[in-house]
Amino acid sequence: MQEIYYISNLKGIKTLSSERRLKILRHLVDKEYTAQELASVFNVRPNALWYDMQQLESAGLIELIESEKVRGTIKKYYRAVAKNFFVDVSLGQAEINKSNMLHAILNQEIEDWRRERIIKIKFQDIAHQIINRNLNIKENEVVVISYQPMHRKLVEDLMVEIAQKGAYAIPVFWTKRMEYNFIRHVPLTFATKDVISDYLIDKIDAHIIFSGEFLDEPDGAPLTDEQIRKSELIEEAKRVNVRKTYETDVRFLTIDTIYNNFQKADAEIRSEMYWKALNERASDLSFSCNKIKDILLASNNISAEDANGNFINISLPMERIVQVKDGYADDKATDSELPGGLVVGLLENGSINGSFHSDFAYLYDTYFADVDITIKDNKITSVTSKNNNDTLQKLFKNAHGDKNVVGSFTIGVNPALRQDIGHPYINSKIFGALTLQVGWDELEASAIDSDMIAQFYILDKTIKVDNKILFQNGKLTF
């Protein structure tokens, strides 16, 4: 039996579009069965189940492993071909377009199954932690949940937990199709209205918002240039509305999601890291984050170096802003996020200098591996990537404003995250990662004005604070 099998054609996806076939596959991962035995499990006639078995075998998802003759009949035992199944994100574009939603839903179903059976993490446990620890919801409080269809299962468990506390849940549902129809058909002055910031802001106590790509496809023709400009204005209005929420006592918790976003390489490792990172105890993360925050507030500089002589030095400003994102959303930190585990330092009025090797970088949502950077007085003076360097140079050239200014640095503290997970913001929480935000700052509190959004990640290096080792060989020293 293989460790992992990638479903790489539309036939495999369609085969598992049947809920019963998906359940059959789950059973055959655990042990071998005959069609008769499975028919008994599902309480159906063997003939009805035999067709499903043939479809699974034809798609290459199960295989015959043994036949034996018993009282004149042949008993055939089947087993799944692998312990883990993933839908291959490199499916031909034409096939993905034919069945985009089916592709996404199936991938989510398989991921949910793997999360519960292999990783041993349940949505009920995550929901319990969010409501009782991260948000500490109390009786009669009002909680808004902004979500997309892909988040439905976790939202259901969150609503149960909220009800058990004697509190009120207000779900707000959104899809890509709704967003596009707003842009096409709703006047700008109405499209920028927001029920939360305009109407509910003084009536709610907490707001849970799920981030992540939409799974559904918009209907109709692509947006025109005028509609794209309108879309940008709507997005800016949304950001203003979010900032309004930050300025109130509303406990705001963002859950970064990466459903169906795992790259093919190391997909099972990334999946496991994500769910464990989301499930890390907030109290443990809070202790580590606040300990590092206290150290940074009492220190003068941070440095990172590697075995090749690459070195970077950050001189902290006299009046500094250091914040933690430990997963708690309370009166001390109305803006928080999951997975937690991040310490953020603003670099305005500080300085950063050095030449170093970044393990990887994201410019906007574009990934670059092995990036070499030189920084002088907070500004990038040179940057090259060993892969796709022409694209990197073009992105920098076409950006505007303070595109080469380092606005903030972050230190990752989530012990479940150990490597690139394919998500720019979650990556900054990799344990022991020193990450630089260029063209913007993580706290949106500096005077930087740019349309560049870049992050450079330095992993597994020795990080020192005032020449005392903070991280070394992937370990925290205090």
Rosetta blueprint (number, residue, H / E / L):
1 M L
2 Q E
3 E E
4 I E
5 Y E
6 Y E
7 I E
8 S L
9 N L
10 L H
11 K H
12 G H
13 I H
14 K H
15 T H
16 L L
17 S L
18 S L
19 E H
20 R H
21 R H
22 L H
23 K H
24 I H
25 L H
26 R H
27 H H
28 L H
29 V H
30 D H
31 K L
32 E L
33 Y E
34 T L
35 A H
36 Q H
37 E H
38 L H
39 A H
40 S H
41 V H
42 F H
43 N L
44 V L
45 R L
46 P H
47 N H
48 A H
49 L H
50 W H
51 Y H
52 D H
53 M H
54 Q H
55 Q H
56 L H
57 E H
58 S H
59 A L
60 G L
61 L L
62 I E
63 E E
64 L E
65 I E
66 E E
67 S E
68 E E
69 K E
70 V E
71 R L
72 G L
73 T E
74 I E
75 K E
76 K E
77 Y E
78 Y E
79 R E
80 A E
81 V L
82 A E
83 K E
84 N E
85 F E
86 F E
87 V E
88 D L
89 V L
90 S L
91 L L
92 G L
93 Q H
94 A H
95 E H
96 I H
97 N H
98 K H
99 S L
100 N H
101 M H
102 L H
103 H H
104 A H
105 I H
106 L H
107 N H
108 Q H
109 E H
110 I H
111 E H
112 D H
113 W H
114 R H
115 R H
116 E H
117 R H
118 I L
119 I L
120 K L
121 I L
122 K L
123 F H
124 Q H
125 D H
126 I H
127 A H
128 H H
129 Q H
130 I H
131 I H
132 N H
133 R H
134 N H
135 L L
136 N L
137 I L
138 K L
139 E L
140 N L
141 E L
142 V E
143 V E
144 V E
145 I E
146 S E
147 Y E
148 Q L
149 P H
150 M H
151 H H
152 R H
153 K H
154 L H
155 V H
156 E H
157 D H
158 L H
159 M H
160 V H
161 E H
162 I H
163 A H
164 Q H
165 K L
166 G L
167 A L
168 Y E
169 A E
170 I E
171 P E
172 V E
173 F E
174 W L
175 T L
176 K H
177 R H
178 M H
179 E H
180 Y H
181 N H
182 F H
183 I H
184 R H
185 H H
186 V L
187 P L
188 L H
189 T H
190 F H
191 A H
192 T L
193 K L
194 D L
195 V H
196 I H
197 S H
198 D H
199 Y H
200 L H
201 I L
202 D L
203 K L
204 I L
205 D L
206 A E
207 H E
208 I E
209 I E
210 F E
211 S E
212 G L
213 E L
214 F L
215 L L
216 D L
217 E L
218 P L
219 D L
220 G L
221 A L
222 P L
223 L L
224 T L
225 D H
226 E H
227 Q H
228 I H
229 R H
230 K H
231 S H
232 E H
233 L H
234 I H
235 E H
236 E H
237 A H
238 K H
239 R H
240 V H
241 N H
242 V H
243 R H
244 K H
245 T H
246 Y H
247 E L
248 T L
249 D L
250 V L
251 R E
252 F E
253 L E
254 T E
255 I E
256 D E
257 T L
258 I L
259 Y L
260 N L
261 N L
262 F L
263 Q L
264 K L
265 A L
266 D L
267 A H
268 E H
269 I H
270 R H
271 S H
272 E H
273 M H
274 Y H
275 W H
276 K H
277 A H
278 L H
279 N L
280 E L
281 R L
282 A H
283 S H
284 D H
285 L H
286 S H
287 F H
288 S H
289 C H
290 N H
291 K H
292 I H
293 K H
294 D H
295 I H
296 L H
297 L H
298 A L
299 S L
300 N L
301 N E
302 I E
303 S E
304 A E
305 E E
306 D L
307 A L
308 N L
309 G L
310 N L
311 F E
312 I E
313 N E
314 I E
315 S E
316 L L
317 P L
318 M L
319 E L
320 R L
321 I L
322 V E
323 Q E
324 V E
325 K E
326 D L
327 G L
328 Y L
329 A L
330 D E
331 D L
332 K L
333 A E
334 T L
335 D E
336 S E
337 E E
338 L E
339 P L
340 G L
341 G L
342 L E
343 V E
344 V E
345 G E
346 L E
347 L L
348 E L
349 N L
350 G L
351 S E
352 I E
353 N E
354 G E
355 S E
356 F E
357 H E
358 S E
359 D E
360 F E
361 A E
362 Y E
363 L E
364 Y L
365 D L
366 T E
367 Y E
368 F E
369 A E
370 D E
371 V E
372 D E
373 I E
374 T E
375 I E
376 K E
377 D L
378 N L
379 K E
380 I E
381 T E
382 S E
383 V E
384 T E
385 S E
386 K L
387 N L
388 N L
389 N H
390 D H
391 T H
392 L H
393 Q H
394 K H
395 L H
396 F H
397 K H
398 N H
399 A L
400 H L
401 G E
402 D L
403 K L
404 N L
405 V E
406 V E
407 G E
408 S E
409 F E
410 T E
411 I E
412 G E
413 V L
414 N E
415 P L
416 A L
417 L L
418 R L
419 Q L
420 D L
421 I L
422 G L
423 H L
424 P H
425 Y H
426 I H
427 N H
428 S L
429 K L
430 I E
431 F L
432 G L
433 A L
434 L E
435 T E
436 L E
437 Q E
438 V E
439 G L
440 W L
441 D L
442 E L
443 L L
444 E L
445 A L
446 S L
447 A L
448 I L
449 D L
450 S E
451 D L
452 M L
453 I L
454 A E
455 Q E
456 F E
457 Y E
458 I E
459 L L
460 D L
461 K L
462 T E
463 I E
464 K E
465 V E
466 D L
467 N L
468 K E
469 I E
470 L E
471 F E
472 Q E
473 N L
474 G L
475 K E
476 L E
477 T L
478 F L
